[in-house]
Amino acid sequence: DVMCTGWHAAVCAGVQPGSSVVVVGDGAVGLSGVLAASHLGATTIIAVDGNDHRLGISRKMGADVTLNFRNCDVVDEVMKRQRDGKSSLAGAAVSVAPMVSSELRRRSVNSGDGSGQAECVWR
């Protein structure tokens, strides 16, 4: 059930080779989303969570960058990386996992440049 949900979110978001992906919420569904994005060939995967242990697991599953939302402004960090050329996030696919606060969810979906695809999965 969990793996299917993460995979479905990545597929529905249009993740393909060369995609840039932001996965917000590294619970079971989010970690599955990271794994799916990696398997589907995403070039840049940014994982966002408030739990450093989960972010560490996310790194092992294919995330290139991890951001702890308790320690930084996630949208600013994603946008800064885009401006600095550290990653190409224009058209980022955003996979939002369950149990993420509505404010973080809203800011995450608004973090792209308007050309991307957002696939949100929450209760």
C-alpha positions as CSV (number, residue, x, y, z in Angstrom):
1,D,0.0,0.0,0.0
2,V,2.7,2.5,1.0
3,M,5.1,1.7,-1.8
4,C,2.3,1.9,-4.4
5,T,1.3,5.3,-3.1
6,G,4.8,6.7,-3.4
7,W,5.3,5.2,-6.8
8,H,1.9,6.5,-8.0
9,A,2.7,10.0,-6.8
10,A,6.0,10.0,-8.8
11,V,4.4,8.6,-11.9
12,C,1.4,11.0,-11.8
13,A,3.8,13.9,-11.3
14,G,5.5,12.9,-14.5
15,V,8.9,12.0,-13.0
16,Q,11.2,10.8,-15.8
17,P,14.9,10.7,-16.6
18,G,16.3,14.2,-16.0
19,S,13.5,15.4,-13.8
20,S,14.1,17.5,-10.7
21,V,11.9,16.3,-7.8
22,V,11.1,17.7,-4.3
23,V,9.6,15.1,-1.9
24,V,8.1,16.8,1.1
25,G,7.5,14.5,4.1
26,D,9.8,11.5,4.5
27,G,7.5,9.1,6.2
28,A,6.8,5.8,4.6
29,V,5.0,7.3,1.6
30,G,7.6,10.0,1.1
31,L,10.5,7.6,1.3
32,S,8.8,5.5,-1.3
33,G,8.4,8.6,-3.4
34,V,12.2,9.2,-3.1
35,L,12.9,5.6,-4.1
36,A,10.4,5.8,-7.0
37,A,11.9,9.1,-8.3
38,S,15.4,7.6,-8.2
39,H,14.2,4.5,-10.0
40,L,12.4,6.6,-12.6
41,G,15.7,8.5,-13.4
42,A,15.3,11.8,-11.7
43,T,18.5,13.8,-11.9
44,T,17.9,15.9,-8.7
45,I,15.9,14.7,-5.7
46,I,15.5,17.0,-2.7
47,A,13.9,15.4,0.4
48,V,12.3,17.6,3.0
49,D,11.3,16.5,6.5
50,G,11.8,17.6,10.2
51,N,13.4,14.3,11.2
52,D,17.1,14.0,10.6
53,H,17.0,10.2,10.9
54,R,14.4,10.0,8.1
55,L,16.4,12.4,6.0
56,G,19.4,10.1,6.4
57,I,17.4,7.2,5.2
58,S,16.2,9.3,2.3
59,R,19.8,10.0,1.3
60,K,20.4,6.2,1.2
61,M,17.4,5.8,-1.0
62,G,18.5,8.3,-3.6
63,A,18.0,11.8,-2.4
64,D,20.7,14.2,-3.5
65,V,19.8,17.0,-1.1
66,T,18.1,16.8,2.3
67,L,16.5,19.8,4.0
68,N,15.2,19.8,7.6
69,F,12.3,22.3,7.6
70,R,13.0,23.0,11.3
71,N,16.4,24.4,10.4
72,C,15.7,26.4,7.2
73,D,13.1,28.0,5.0
74,V,12.6,25.1,2.5
75,V,11.2,27.3,-0.3
76,D,14.0,29.8,0.0
77,E,16.6,26.9,0.0
78,V,15.1,25.3,-3.1
79,M,14.9,28.6,-4.9
80,K,18.4,29.6,-3.9
81,R,19.7,26.3,-5.3
82,Q,17.9,27.0,-8.5
83,R,19.4,30.5,-8.8
84,D,22.9,29.4,-7.8
85,G,22.8,26.7,-10.5
86,K,23.4,24.0,-7.9
87,S,20.5,22.1,-9.4
88,S,18.0,22.6,-12.1
89,L,14.7,22.9,-10.4
90,A,12.7,24.6,-13.1
91,G,9.7,22.4,-13.6
92,A,10.3,20.5,-10.4
93,A,7.8,17.7,-9.7
94,V,6.6,18.1,-6.1
95,S,5.4,15.0,-4.2
96,V,3.8,15.9,-0.9
97,A,3.3,13.0,1.5
98,P,0.7,12.6,4.2
99,M,0.9,14.3,7.6
100,V,2.7,17.5,6.4
101,S,1.4,20.7,7.8
102,S,-0.9,22.7,5.5
103,E,1.5,25.7,5.5
104,L,4.5,23.6,4.5
105,R,2.3,21.9,1.9
106,R,1.2,25.3,0.5
107,R,4.7,26.7,0.4
108,S,6.1,23.5,-1.2
109,V,3.5,23.5,-4.0
110,N,4.3,27.2,-4.6
111,S,8.1,26.6,-4.7
112,G,8.3,25.9,-8.5
113,D,8.5,28.4,-11.2
114,G,5.1,27.7,-12.5
115,S,6.2,25.3,-15.2
116,G,6.3,22.2,-13.0
117,Q,3.9,19.5,-12.0
118,A,2.7,19.1,-8.5
119,E,1.5,15.7,-7.3
120,C,0.1,16.0,-3.8
121,V,-0.8,12.9,-1.7
122,W,-2.3,13.6,1.7
123,R,-5.4,12.8,3.8
